[in-house]
Amino acid sequence: MNYKESHTLILNNIARFIDLTELEKQKYLSLLTEIKVKKKAFLMQAGDIAKYEYFITKGCLKVYTLDEDGAPHISMFAVEDYWTGDMASFMTKEPTHYFIKATEHSELLGISRANYDLLFQEIPKFERFYRILYQRSLVSYIRRSNHGISLNAEERYIAFKKKYPKITNRITQKDLAAYIGITPEFMSKIISKVNRM
């Protein structure tokens, strides 16, 4: 994605929640850093301190933790027009527990903590934007936790497919299983069953 397209994508994302003047748009864009991540490379690993909040302009990344046996537990996939990162580590400057790995060649726009703070000073309406962003993220997290408790694996897969139709065909069955919380073999059976429905 070229420079102009990536900027249009992020500005359109922001425009859903706040209105910016042309001057404010240019100021915001000047605070962003372009980041490229090759397929299978890490954007962030457990133990790192999150230096940026990220907006994806191209590609797909997975966010996950590892259990004590080294098995991955994927908490989200992030594709174009999504935000990702570890807000807790970004805010507290404490090490993250998450890994963020590119499953495709990916391009992102990042805002550093220093520029984030500067943004709020210079364009206070961004406090509203990020508040909405974090609220939506929290709601999504709560819903996902509730699904983990109240839905069986097949229902979780159907809910994922319905909510994220553009992501389903871009991730491996193994990663999907790590997101749903089941083995790849069981995931295969569920996909076959749902596809026959």
C-alpha positions in Angstrom: 0.0 0.0 0.0 1.4 3.4 -0.9 1.9 6.3 1.5 -1.3 8.1 0.4 -3.6 5.0 0.6 -2.3 4.1 4.1 -3.0 7.7 5.3 -6.5 7.7 3.8 -7.3 4.4 5.5 -6.3 5.6 9.0 -8.0 9.0 8.5 -11.2 7.2 7.4 -11.0 5.0 10.5 -10.7 8.1 12.8 -13.5 10.0 10.9 -16.0 7.4 12.2 -15.7 8.9 15.6 -14.3 12.5 15.4 -14.1 15.3 12.8 -10.6 16.7 12.0 -9.6 19.9 10.2 -7.1 19.5 7.4 -4.4 21.0 9.7 -5.3 18.5 12.4 -5.1 15.6 9.9 -1.6 16.7 8.8 -0.4 17.1 12.4 -1.7 13.7 13.3 -0.1 12.0 10.3 3.3 13.7 11.1 3.3 11.9 14.4 3.0 8.4 12.9 5.8 6.0 12.1 5.6 3.6 9.1 6.5 0.0 10.1 6.9 -3.0 7.9 6.9 -6.6 9.2 7.8 -9.6 7.1 5.7 -12.8 7.2 6.5 -14.9 10.3 8.5 -12.0 11.9 7.6 -10.6 15.3 6.3 -7.1 15.8 6.5 -7.6 19.5 7.5 -10.5 21.9 6.8 -11.3 25.5 9.2 -9.3 27.7 9.3 -6.3 25.4 7.9 -3.0 26.4 5.2 -1.8 23.9 6.6 1.2 22.2 3.7 1.9 19.8 0.0 1.5 19.4 -0.4 0.1 15.8 -2.9 0.6 13.0 -2.7 -2.1 10.2 -2.8 -0.8 6.7 -1.9 -4.1 5.0 -1.5 -7.7 6.1 -2.5 -9.9 9.0 -1.0 -10.4 12.4 -1.9 -12.6 15.3 -1.7 -11.7 19.0 -1.1 -14.5 21.4 0.4 -15.7 24.7 2.1 -19.0 25.4 1.0 -21.3 28.2 3.5 -23.1 30.5 3.7 -26.0 27.9 4.6 -23.5 25.2 1.2 -23.9 23.4 -0.1 -20.6 21.8 -3.4 -19.1 22.9 -4.4 -16.5 20.2 -6.5 -13.7 21.6 -7.0 -11.8 18.3 -6.1 -11.5 14.6 -5.6 -8.0 13.2 -6.0 -7.1 9.5 -6.3 -3.9 7.5 -8.3 -1.2 9.3 -7.7 -2.8 12.7 -5.7 -1.4 15.7 -3.4 -3.7 17.7 -0.8 -3.6 20.4 -0.7 -4.1 24.2 -2.4 -1.1 25.7 -1.3 -2.0 29.3 2.4 -2.2 28.4 2.1 0.9 26.3 0.6 2.9 29.1 2.6 1.5 32.1 5.9 0.9 30.3 5.9 -2.6 31.9 6.9 -5.7 29.9 4.2 -7.3 27.8 3.1 -10.9 28.1 2.0 -11.0 24.4 3.6 -11.9 21.1 2.5 -10.2 17.9 3.6 -12.1 14.8 2.9 -11.3 11.2 1.1 -14.1 9.3 1.4 -12.1 6.1 3.8 -9.4 5.0 2.3 -6.5 6.9 2.5 -2.7 6.9 1.5 -0.6 9.9 1.4 3.0 11.2 2.5 3.3 14.8 2.2 6.1 17.3 4.8 6.2 20.0 4.0 7.0 23.7 5.7 10.5 23.4 3.8 11.4 20.3 0.6 10.0 21.8 1.0 12.3 24.8 1.8 15.2 22.4 -1.2 14.5 20.3 -3.5 14.9 23.3 -1.9 18.2 24.2 -2.2 19.6 20.7 -5.5 18.0 19.5 -7.5 17.2 22.6 -10.4 15.7 20.6 -8.2 12.7 20.1 -8.8 11.8 23.8 -12.4 11.1 22.7 -11.2 9.0 19.7 -8.9 6.8 21.8 -11.5 6.5 24.6 -14.0 5.1 22.1 -11.3 2.8 20.7 -10.4 1.4 24.1 -14.0 1.1 25.1 -14.8 -0.9 22.0 -11.7 -3.1 22.6 -12.9 -3.7 26.2 -16.4 -4.7 25.0 -14.9 -7.0 22.4 -12.6 -8.6 25.1 -15.6 -9.1 27.5 -17.7 -10.7 24.7 -14.9 -13.0 23.7 -14.5 -14.1 27.4 -18.2 -14.7 27.7 -18.2 -16.8 24.5 -15.4 -18.9 25.9 -17.6 -19.7 28.9 -21.1 -19.9 27.3 -20.5 -21.3 23.8 -19.2 -24.7 22.7 -16.3 -24.9 20.2 -18.6 -25.2 17.2 -20.6 -22.2 18.3 -17.4 -20.2 18.8 -16.3 -21.0 15.3 -19.6 -20.0 13.8 -19.6 -16.8 15.8 -16.0 -16.1 14.6 -16.8 -16.8 11.0 -19.9 -14.5 11.1 -18.1 -11.6 12.8 -14.8 -11.9 10.8 -15.7 -13.2 7.4 -12.6 -11.6 5.8 -10.2 -13.2 8.2 -11.3 -16.8 8.1 -9.7 -17.5 4.7 -6.4 -15.7 5.6 -5.4 -17.8 8.6 -4.3 -21.3 9.1 -6.5 -24.0 10.6 -3.9 -24.4 13.3 -4.1 -20.7 14.2 -7.9 -20.8 14.1 -7.8 -23.8 16.5 -5.5 -21.8 18.9 -8.0 -19.0 18.8 -11.1 -21.2 19.4 -9.2 -23.1 22.1 -9.2 -26.6 20.6 -6.9 -29.0 18.8 -6.3 -28.6 15.0 -7.8 -32.1 14.5 -11.0 -31.1 16.3 -11.0 -27.9 14.4 -10.9 -29.8 11.1 -14.0 -31.9 12.2 -15.9 -28.7 13.1 -15.1 -27.0 9.8 -16.2 -30.0 7.9 -19.5 -30.3 9.9 -20.3 -26.5 9.5 -19.5 -26.5 5.8 -22.0 -29.4 5.3 -24.8 -27.4 7.1 
